[in-house]
């Protein structure tokens, strides 16, 4: 009954059959509380404030996150009076699907429309034994990494907890409908810098790890950051999920050019914070390193990277650059990437080359762009830089 209810609710969802991009986005927000915004502690407090026992939070989490139910009338272990009260003051509202693209390699990308009309992207990557969802934490990105399509689109705002966890919630419902494997791993590697939206990301992570919601272990949730040091220091107090660092250069001069945040938080400071987070000998931080032809891919730079990481418990993911319109960068050749990898290997650093997935639908690393209003004018400035036109 619960699963049938999920499909009926989805089939009747506003805008499900609308053509992507058709018409003007409509704000579908209401005055009701969106219960996707609450982790278990917040939900228990909300129930207690309404005179209900805190255990109702556990029951509701199971209905929402494990059963995928968004209709209070289907929650049969609640009294009729409580169901009616919940329907009057609350809702369970995820993002609306604006587009759904399937890659030739089995990856799947969704363009999700939010209540204010902004749109974000999420990517599902199935593999033998696991199914990873790459989710967004901001509408656009507040940083300005030069090799990333999202960064070139500018920035609008942080996502709410409901908009973050709503990506996972909605994708699992869609996967159940199509008979595909549910999400087993989540990576915060979509649009945005997660640590610049700290509180909402932490609330979403709490739900991902909650046994009564998604029950994902710390090794199955990964937060990727460009190196926001104060937030990295807070992270160790809030969670113990896996950590990935977008490094991309072995020295400060080059990294500042590629990742402008480096000017505020230079490499040694960032690596120290990462080392403090993972602890000595317990775990490794994943070092993400996008391979840019003639920029950061020489043998000399590989040796410099090996020296840099000598004291950091780490493994390296080499990421072949994924092009996007008007980019000035090119992907390093397979031979160059192999040489770079071998130097790191021979220095005792575990190194893999990430397989490119979903690039035929612009779903690969660094290609997510969404559809939103840029409040920074970065998109316009980039267009001027490329075309030589006037602002």
N, C-alpha and C positions, 0 to 999 in steps of 0.2 A: 504493500500500500504506500509506504513512504517513498520508494523509488518511483512509482507511478506518479505520485504527487510532484516529485521533482521535475519530471518530464513535462507534465501538464503546465506547471508554473513557467518553465523555460519556454515552452511553445507559445505561451501567451504573453511573454515578456515584451515590453514596449520596444519597438524599433528592431525586433529580431530579424524581420524579413525586409527591412529597408535597405536600399542600395547604399553602399559606403559613400559618404560624402554628400548624400542627397539632402538638399535643404539646409536651413540654418539650425545648428545644434540648439536643443531646447534644454533648459535647466529643469530637471525632473526632481529636484530636491523637495523635501517636505519639512514640516515642523516636527515630525516624529524622530525619535532617537534611533539611529542606525546601530543595531546590536553587533554588527561586524567591527565596530570601533572598540569593543571591550574585550580584554583578555579575562581570564577566570577571576582574578582578584577584583578587577573593576566591575565585572558583572555581578559578583557576589555582593559587593558594596551597593550596587544599584538595586538589587533585589531587597537587600536589608533595609534600604531607605524607603522601600515601598511596603515594608511590613512582612516580607516573605523570608523564608528560611534561606540561608546562603547556599544550601545544597541544590537549590533550583538552578544555580549557575552551571553546575556540572551537567545537569539534565539538559539544559538549553544548549550548552556547548556541543554535546553529542548530536542533538538534532541538527544544529546548524552545520558543524564542520565535519562530522562523520557521516551523517545521513544526507546532508546537502539540502535539507528542508528549509523553505522560506515562508511557509504557510503555517501560522500558529494553530489553525484549526486541526492540523494533522498531528499535533503534539499530544498524543493520547494519554501520557502520564501526568498532564496538567489538568486541573479542574476546568470545567467549562467557564467558570467565572474568571479564572486567571487567564485563560486563552483569550477571552473577550477583552480583558483589560490590556493584555499585551498588544493585541491588534489595534487598540485605540490609541496607544501612546508610543508604540515602537514599530520598527520595520527591520527587515533583513534585506539590504539592497546592495548588490554588487554592481560592477561596471556593465555597460551594455556592449555587446559585440557589434563593432562597426565593420570589421573585415576579418576574414579567416582564410589564411593562405597555407597551403601544404607544399613543402619542398620535395624535390625528387628524391632526397635522401631520407625522407620520413619526418624531418623536422616540421614544426607547425608554428606559425606566427599569428597572434591575434592583435588586432588594433582595437583597443577598448575605449569607449567613450565614457567620460565621467559626467557627473551631474551638471557641471558648469560648461560643458561643451568641449573642453580640452580632451585630447586623445593621447593615450600612451600605448606602448607595445610590450608584449610578453612573448617568450619563445619556449616551446616545448621540444625537448631533445630526447627521443627514445633510444636506448641502447640495450644490449643484452644484460639483463639483471638489474637495470635501473632506468628511471625516467626522470630527467632533470627539467625543472622549470626555471628559466631565467626571468626574474621579475624586476620591475622598475620601482624606484623609491621617490622620484621627483618627476614633475612635469618639465621635461628638458633636463638641463644640468647647470648647476651654478658655477661649475668649473669651466675651463676653456682649453682642454687638451687638444692640440692642433691636429691629431690624427683620428679624431673621433667624430662621426657624423652627428651624434646627439649634441655634442658641444657646439657644433656649428649652427644648430637650430636655436640656440639660446636657452632661456630659462623663464618659467612662469611662476611655479610655486612648489612647495613640498606636498607630497601625497599624505592624506590622512591614514590612520591605521586601517580603517575600513577599505580604503582604496588600495592599500598594499596587500592585506590579507585577502581582499576581494578578488585579486588576480588568481590566487591559488584556489580559492573557493569556487570561482566560476570555471576555471580550467578543469578541476576535478569533476564538476557536474557535466561539462561538455565531453570529457573523456569517457565517463560512465555511459553517456548517451550513445557514443560511437563504439563502445566496447573496447576501448584502448586502455592500457595500463595506467593506473593513477600515478600521480607524482610521488616519487620516492626521495628526491633531492631538490633542494631549492638553493639557487645562487642569486645573490643581490649583485648582478652584473648587467642589469638592464639600464634604462635611462636613469641618470642621476647619481649623486654621491651619497651613499646611505648614511654616512656619519655626519652629514650636514642636516639630516632629518632624524636625529638620534632617538628622541622619545617615541615617535611613531614607529620607527623601525624596530625598536626594542619591544614594544607592545605586540607587534606582528610576530616577531621571533618567539616571544613567550607563547603565543597561540600555536605556532608551528611545532614547538617542543612539548606542548601540553599533552599528557596521555589521553585526555578526554576530547582533544581536538585532532591534531595531525600526528602526534607522537613521533616526530622526527628527531633522531639523535643529533648530538652536537657535530658529528662528522658528516651529517647529511644536510646541514645548513651552512652556507658559506657567505660571509660578508666581504665584499671587495671594496677597497678604499684606495684613493690616490695618496693618502697619508695625512689625514687631519689629526695631528698629534694630540691635542687636548681630548678629543673624542676617543682616540685610541686608548688613552689612559683611563677614561671612564668605562670603556668597553669591558675591560678586565673585571671590573666590579659588577657589571650587569649581566654578563653571559660568558659562555665558554665555547661558542660555536667556532667553526673553522674560519681562518682569516686568510685573505689574499691581498697582496699589495701590487698595485699598478705601478711598476718601477720604470721600465722602458729605457733606461739609460744608466751607464755606470759612473757618471760624474755629474756634478751639480750644474755645470754650464749647459750641457746638452739637455739634462732633465728639465731645467727651467724653461728651455725653449719648447720642449714637448709638453710638459706638465707645469704650467705657470704657478701652481700651488707650491712648487718646490722653492720658490723665492721666499716664501714665508716659513716653510718647514723643510729644510734641506735634508739630503739623503741620510746622513749619519744620525740625525735626530729622529727621522722616521724609522730607520732600521732599529734604533735603540728601543723605541716604543713597541715595535713589532716583537722584538726579542723579549721584552718584558711581558708581553701578552701571552706568547706561546710557552714561555718558561724554558729553562735549560733541560734538554734531553727528553722532554715530554712529547712535544708535537713539533710540527714544522709549519712555517708560514709559506704559502704558495706565492712565488714571485712571478707576476705576469709581465711578459716582455714581448711587445709587438715588434715584429721584424720589418724594418723599413730600409729599403735598398739604398745603400750609400750614406745612410744617416747614423745607424746604431748597430750595424751588423758585421763589422770587421773582426778579424781574429784578435787584433789588439784590444778591441772593446770587450770581446769575450773573456780574454785573460784579466782585464780590469774588473769585470763583473765577478769573476771567480774569486779574485782577491777581496772584493768588497763583501762577498757573502761568506767568507771563511769562518767568521765568528757568529753567523746567524743560522739557527736551525731552519733550513729552508729546502724547498724543491722549486725548480724553475719550469714554468710553462712558456715555451716559445710559441708565439701566436703569429702565424702568417698574416700580414696586413690585409684587411678586407676593404677594397676600394669603395668609394661613394662619389656621387656627382661632384665635380669641380675640385676634388682633392688634388693636392700637389705631390702626394707621396705615391710610391710604388712598392709592391711586395718584393721582398728579398727572394732570390732564386732558391729552389729546393737545395741545390748544391751548397749555397752560402749558409742556409739554415742548418744543414747537416754538419758543416764544418764548425759553426758556432756551437752547436750542441755537443759535438765530440770534444771540443776544448773544455767545456764545462764538465762533461762526464769524466774526462781524464784528470780533472782537478778534484774529483770526489763529490761532485754535486749532482744529485738526481735531477735529470732533465728530460722532459718529453716535448715533442712538438704537437701542439694541439691540432686535431683534425678539424678542418673547416667544415662547418655544418650550416646549411640553410642560406648560403650566399646567393642562390638563385632567386630567393624571395627577399633579399636584403635583411636576413635574420641573423647573420653571422656577427661575431664580436666586433663592436665599434660601428655597426651599420644601423642601429635602431634610431628612428627619427621621430615617430609620432606625428601629431598634428595639433599644434597649439599656438596660442598667442605669445610671442616672445616679448617679455617685459624689459629685456636688456639691450635691445637693438643690435645684438651680436650678429644675428642672421643677416640683417641689412648691411652691417659693416663688412661681413665676409663676402657678400655679393659684390660690394664695391671693390674690395681687394682683388677679386678674381677677374671682374670685368673691366676694372679701371674707370668705372663710371663715377658720377658725383653722388654724394650722399643726399 
